[in-house]
């Protein structure tokens, strides 16, 4: 038995092939096809253009690899360092993606004039009065506005109309983390109480409205109960709510359309009452901010 092994190279449009199969394209334009493979139904399955673009189920590929259909990988290695996320844009192009940090940092500092307000009725709402100079960092691009008369639709309780609203416009739809910190204090003695004695329940309401609308819907209300100061003997001290009582609010807000409006309110919830404009947003000693708010896109 004699065995013969032959080595050969085949050239298509190439007289001196440099590989087992060497194909030279018939032209030199981006639309020239160097290779086309069809199935028995004459459907073009694989296409290689003269510019190097490869199409799978795409007769005229516009990228180095252009597919129409699912892509599956098996046995991919796990990478633990030097990772950059891969993203796909609206046109189907794949590339690396460096996430941007979108947030806004708003404040009310101790130099801003603040009007006092009552804490006596759960239908009386005081809006947190942010102003443009208090926006200290703004990669998210929020803006401020005022609705002189709005309606607040509450999840529990009577809807309230005629409310003045200072709102924040969030330009990009998405899910946001809210980190709000502020203080309240009330001077003098209580003028009444309802639902409890020797505590002052203060609610922080978060409301949302569509762009151009003055109808706000309640997202959540978070209540903190302040306790009065007392003497060493246990008696109520003079000005027993006249101290900076902290409200640390963490919440999640979702906007589904561009330029939705979010507003923050303070109102009475239960317990001791102050019917006059005896309450305010104080600045604790050693701080220069009455209110801080961070809105972060998740």
C-alpha positions as CSV (number, residue, x, y, z in Angstrom):
1,X,0.0,0.0,0.0
2,X,1.3,3.4,-1.0
3,X,0.1,6.5,0.7
4,X,0.6,9.9,-0.9
5,X,0.0,13.2,0.9
6,X,-0.5,16.2,-1.3
7,X,-0.2,19.8,-0.1
8,X,-1.9,22.4,-2.3
9,X,-3.2,26.0,-2.1
10,X,-6.2,27.2,-4.0
11,X,-6.5,30.8,-5.2
12,X,-9.7,32.4,-6.3
13,X,-8.9,35.5,-8.3
14,X,-5.3,35.0,-7.0
15,X,-2.6,33.3,-9.0
16,X,-0.2,33.0,-6.1
17,X,-2.3,31.9,-3.1
18,X,-0.7,32.3,0.3
19,X,-3.1,30.1,2.2
20,X,-5.0,26.9,1.7
21,X,-7.8,29.0,0.4
22,X,-6.9,32.5,-0.8
23,X,-9.8,34.6,-2.1
24,X,-9.3,38.0,-3.6
25,X,-12.3,40.2,-3.9
26,X,-13.5,41.2,-7.3
27,X,-13.4,44.9,-6.5
28,X,-12.2,47.4,-4.0
29,X,-15.3,49.3,-2.8
30,X,-17.1,49.0,0.5
31,X,-20.0,47.3,-1.2
32,X,-17.8,44.7,-3.0
33,X,-18.4,41.2,-1.8
34,X,-15.3,38.9,-1.3
35,X,-17.4,36.0,0.0
36,X,-21.1,35.1,-0.1
37,X,-22.6,31.9,1.3
38,X,-26.3,31.1,0.6
39,X,-28.6,28.3,1.8
40,X,-30.7,26.1,-0.5
41,X,-33.4,28.8,-0.5
42,X,-31.0,31.4,-1.8
43,X,-31.0,33.2,1.5
44,X,-27.7,34.9,2.1
45,X,-26.2,33.5,5.3
46,X,-22.6,34.8,5.4
47,X,-21.2,37.9,3.7
48,X,-17.7,39.3,3.7
49,X,-17.2,42.7,2.1
50,X,-14.0,44.0,0.7
51,X,-13.6,46.5,3.6
52,X,-13.6,43.6,6.1
53,X,-17.1,43.8,7.3
54,X,-18.7,40.4,8.0
55,X,-22.4,39.9,8.0
56,X,-24.4,37.0,9.4
57,X,-27.9,37.0,7.9
58,X,-27.0,40.5,6.8
59,X,-26.2,41.0,3.1
60,X,-24.8,44.5,3.5
61,X,-23.0,44.6,6.9
62,X,-22.2,48.1,8.2
63,X,-19.8,47.0,11.0
64,X,-16.9,44.6,11.3
65,X,-19.4,42.0,12.6
66,X,-23.0,42.7,11.8
67,X,-25.5,40.0,12.9
68,X,-29.3,39.7,12.5
69,X,-30.5,37.3,15.3
70,X,-29.3,36.0,18.6
71,X,-25.7,35.6,19.6
72,X,-24.8,32.8,22.0
73,X,-21.5,32.3,24.0
74,X,-20.4,29.2,25.9
75,X,-17.7,28.6,28.4
76,X,-16.8,32.3,28.7
77,X,-13.9,32.9,31.2
78,X,-14.6,34.9,34.4
79,X,-12.8,38.2,34.5
80,X,-12.2,39.8,37.9
81,X,-10.1,42.8,37.1
82,X,-9.9,45.6,34.5
83,X,-13.6,45.2,33.7
84,X,-15.5,47.7,31.5
85,X,-19.2,47.1,31.0
86,X,-20.4,46.3,27.5
87,X,-23.5,48.2,26.2
88,X,-25.6,48.2,23.1
89,X,-27.0,51.4,21.7
90,X,-30.4,52.0,20.0
91,X,-28.9,51.1,16.6
92,X,-27.5,47.8,17.8
93,X,-23.8,48.9,18.0
94,X,-21.8,47.3,20.8
95,X,-19.2,49.1,22.8
96,X,-17.7,49.7,26.2
97,X,-19.6,51.8,28.6
98,X,-18.4,54.0,31.4
99,X,-21.4,54.8,33.6
100,X,-21.8,58.5,34.4
101,X,-22.7,59.6,37.9
102,X,-25.9,61.6,37.7
103,X,-26.8,63.5,40.8
104,X,-27.9,66.9,42.1
105,X,-27.0,68.5,45.5
106,X,-29.3,71.1,46.7
107,X,-29.1,73.1,49.9
108,X,-30.8,75.8,51.9
109,X,-28.1,77.6,53.9
110,X,-28.3,79.7,57.0
111,X,-28.1,83.0,55.0
112,X,-31.4,82.3,53.1
113,X,-34.4,84.0,54.5
114,X,-37.0,81.5,55.7
115,X,-40.6,82.1,56.6
116,X,-42.0,80.6,59.8
117,X,-45.0,78.2,59.6
118,X,-47.5,76.5,61.8
119,X,-47.6,72.8,62.8
120,X,-51.2,72.2,63.8
121,X,-53.2,70.7,61.0
122,X,-52.5,67.8,58.7
123,X,-54.1,69.7,55.8
124,X,-51.6,72.6,56.1
125,X,-48.4,72.0,54.0
126,X,-45.2,73.9,54.0
127,X,-43.0,73.4,51.0
128,X,-39.2,73.3,51.3
129,X,-38.2,76.6,49.7
130,X,-35.1,75.7,47.6
131,X,-33.7,78.5,45.5
132,X,-31.4,78.4,42.4
133,X,-28.3,79.6,44.3
134,X,-28.7,76.6,46.6
135,X,-28.0,74.1,43.7
136,X,-24.3,73.4,44.4
137,X,-23.7,70.4,42.2
138,X,-25.9,69.5,39.3
139,X,-24.6,66.8,36.8
140,X,-28.2,65.6,36.7
141,X,-29.4,68.9,35.4
142,X,-32.4,69.5,37.7
143,X,-34.1,72.9,37.8
144,X,-36.5,74.7,40.1
145,X,-40.0,76.2,39.7
146,X,-43.0,77.4,41.6
147,X,-46.7,76.5,41.3
148,X,-48.6,79.2,43.1
149,X,-51.7,77.1,43.6
150,X,-51.7,73.3,43.3
151,X,-53.7,70.3,44.4
152,X,-52.2,67.6,46.5
153,X,-53.7,64.1,46.1
154,X,-53.1,62.2,49.3
155,X,-53.0,58.4,49.7
156,X,-54.8,58.8,53.0
157,X,-56.8,61.8,54.0
158,X,-58.5,64.6,52.3
159,X,-57.0,66.1,49.1
160,X,-55.7,69.6,49.6
161,X,-56.1,72.5,47.1
162,X,-54.5,75.9,46.8
163,X,-51.1,74.8,48.0
164,X,-48.0,76.8,47.0
165,X,-45.4,74.4,45.7
166,X,-41.7,74.9,45.2
167,X,-40.8,72.0,42.9
168,X,-37.7,70.3,41.4
169,X,-37.8,69.3,37.8
170,X,-36.0,66.0,37.0
171,X,-35.2,66.0,33.3
172,X,-34.4,62.3,32.8
173,X,-36.8,59.4,33.5
174,X,-35.5,56.9,35.9
175,X,-35.2,55.6,39.5
176,X,-33.7,58.0,42.0
177,X,-32.5,57.7,45.5
178,X,-33.5,60.6,47.8
179,X,-31.4,61.7,50.7
180,X,-33.0,64.7,52.5
181,X,-31.8,66.1,55.8
182,X,-33.3,69.1,57.6
183,X,-34.3,70.4,61.0
184,X,-37.4,71.8,62.6
185,X,-38.0,73.8,65.8
186,X,-40.9,75.6,67.4
187,X,-40.8,78.4,69.9
188,X,-43.1,79.1,72.8
189,X,-45.7,76.7,74.3
190,X,-48.0,74.4,72.4
191,X,-51.4,75.8,71.6
192,X,-53.1,72.5,71.7
193,X,-52.8,68.8,71.1
194,X,-54.6,66.0,69.2
195,X,-53.8,62.3,69.2
196,X,-51.1,62.5,71.8
197,X,-49.5,64.7,74.4
198,X,-45.8,65.6,74.9
199,X,-44.8,64.6,71.4
200,X,-44.9,66.4,68.1
201,X,-45.4,64.3,65.0
202,X,-44.0,65.9,61.9
203,X,-44.4,64.4,58.5
204,X,-42.2,64.9,55.4
205,X,-44.3,64.4,52.3
206,X,-42.8,63.6,48.9
207,X,-45.1,64.4,46.0
208,X,-44.8,64.2,42.2
209,X,-46.5,65.8,39.2
210,X,-46.2,65.5,35.5
211,X,-44.6,68.3,33.5
212,X,-47.0,71.2,33.1
213,X,-49.5,69.9,35.7
214,X,-50.3,71.4,39.1
215,X,-51.9,68.1,40.4
216,X,-49.4,66.4,42.7
217,X,-49.7,62.8,43.9
218,X,-48.3,61.7,47.2
219,X,-45.5,59.2,46.9
220,X,-44.8,58.8,50.6
221,X,-44.9,60.6,53.9
222,X,-42.3,59.8,56.5
223,X,-43.1,61.0,60.1
224,X,-40.7,61.6,62.9
225,X,-41.9,62.3,66.5
226,X,-40.1,65.0,68.3
227,X,-40.1,64.9,72.1
228,X,-40.1,68.0,74.3
229,X,-37.1,69.0,76.3
230,X,-37.3,68.5,80.0
231,X,-35.6,69.8,83.1
232,X,-33.4,67.5,85.3
233,X,-36.5,67.1,87.5
234,X,-38.6,65.8,84.6
235,X,-40.7,68.9,84.1
236,X,-41.2,70.4,80.6
237,X,-38.4,72.9,80.0
238,X,-39.1,76.4,78.7
239,X,-39.4,76.4,74.9
240,X,-39.6,72.6,75.0
241,X,-39.6,72.2,71.2
242,X,-37.2,75.1,70.6
243,X,-34.2,72.9,69.5
244,X,-33.1,71.6,66.1
245,X,-35.0,68.3,65.7
246,X,-33.4,66.2,62.9
247,X,-35.3,64.7,60.0
248,X,-33.2,62.2,58.0
249,X,-35.2,61.1,55.0
250,X,-34.2,58.2,52.7
251,X,-36.6,57.2,49.9
252,X,-36.8,56.1,46.3
253,X,-38.6,58.0,43.6
254,X,-39.4,56.8,40.0
255,X,-40.1,59.1,37.2
256,X,-41.4,57.7,33.9
257,X,-41.5,60.7,31.6
258,X,-39.1,63.6,31.1
259,X,-39.3,66.7,33.3
260,X,-41.5,65.3,36.0
261,X,-41.8,67.5,39.1
262,X,-41.0,66.4,42.7
263,X,-41.8,68.5,45.7
264,X,-41.1,68.1,49.5
265,X,-43.5,69.3,52.2
266,X,-43.6,69.5,56.0
267,X,-46.8,69.1,57.9
268,X,-48.2,68.3,61.2
269,X,-49.1,64.6,61.9
270,X,-50.1,64.1,65.5
271,X,-49.6,65.3,69.1
272,X,-48.8,68.8,70.2
273,X,-49.8,71.7,68.0
274,X,-48.5,75.2,67.2
275,X,-51.2,77.2,65.4
276,X,-49.2,80.3,64.9
277,X,-46.2,80.8,62.7
278,X,-44.0,79.5,65.5
279,X,-42.0,76.9,63.7
280,X,-39.0,77.1,61.3
281,X,-36.1,75.3,59.7
282,X,-33.2,76.1,62.1
283,X,-29.5,75.7,61.5
284,X,-27.8,73.7,64.2
285,X,-24.7,75.2,65.8
286,X,-21.6,74.5,63.8
287,X,-23.4,73.9,60.5
288,X,-24.0,76.3,57.7
289,X,-26.9,74.5,56.0
290,X,-30.5,74.4,57.1
291,X,-31.5,71.7,54.5
292,X,-29.5,69.4,52.3
293,X,-30.9,67.2,49.5
294,X,-29.1,64.7,47.3
295,X,-31.0,63.2,44.3
296,X,-29.0,60.3,42.8
297,X,-29.9,58.4,39.6
298,X,-29.7,54.6,40.2
